[in-house]
Amino acid sequence: MEGEATSGTVRRNSPGFAEEAVRGHRPTLSPGPEIMISGPGARAGDSLSDRSPRHVGAEETNTDDEGTMARIRQYDGDGIRVTYDAERCIHAAECVHGLPSVFDPDRKPWIDAEAAPAGVLAAVVRQCPTGALTYERLDGGPAEAPTPANELRVLPDGPLYAAGDLVILDAERREIKCITRAAFCRCGGSKNKPFCDGRHTDVGFEDSGTLGAPKVRPVSEEDSPNLSIRLREDGPLVLDGRFRLVGSDGSEAAGASGALCRCGASKNKPFCDGTHREIGFEADDPTTG
């Protein structure tokens, strides 16, 4: 969520926070209730009040392969199940704009999946740029398909939005997950790396979002149509596969491999220039090992 700073203080779990998000502002936050969390991306001492808004809903007690509780909420409607991953939500508010009858932060639970037909709801969920919202069709309707082309869009003073046929790999090239939408951290401050958690505002990250000198390999016929995104240890996002990179001014760079900065310090953003080694950047990424 990008926009000018506003005066005043609101809580993350208050109606005022959602209202500011819809207006495109960055509300100043006061501490919310300290609710300890665990799961993928969590750190010792983390709490819900400093990670994401507390939208009260039908919370699922899901676990990962190691039996760790994950903060995932699911909401069933007529022929569709909507899943909300609070750790990946940065309040882009596309859902609230697109279907306010379903997505209402002032209501508890904030998602009413029965308030719209499955096809309409699915279309709005696909507009969530971070992938915090996903869906499963229970009526035999089509599952979400990747966009025809892989696109990476640089937001000014914010994350990197990615959409397409995306495969996230750990530093050893082992598959972590396959996704269609994500917001990747560029400031280096996220506690949910490689994903953005909104801390670019807190750390004062500044970048125009325009493309520096392109450092990409041109596309060839042999290049994969899907895009693998490897999390180099304490380093950049390493891209392999066809993609289009779009700057905040609309400029573009197409390629099939490249490395994008995520320490926040490159002088050639969004491309990596090796500065992560000079500043001692530590990513603490997830791994399958």
Secondary structure, DSSP 8 states (H G I E B T S, - for coil): ----EEEEEEETTSHHHHHHHHHT-EEEEE-----B--STT--TT-BGGGTS------EEEEE-TT--EEEEEEEE-SSEEEEEEGGG-----HHHHH-TTTB-TTSSSSB-TTSS-HHHHHHHHTT-TTS-EEEEESSS-------SS-EEEE-TTS-EEEEEEEEEE-TTS-EEEEEEEEEE--SS--SSTTB--SHHHHTT--------S--EE---TTS-SSEEEEE-TTS-EEEEEEEEEE-TTS-EEEEEEEEE--SS--TTTTB--SHHHHHT---------
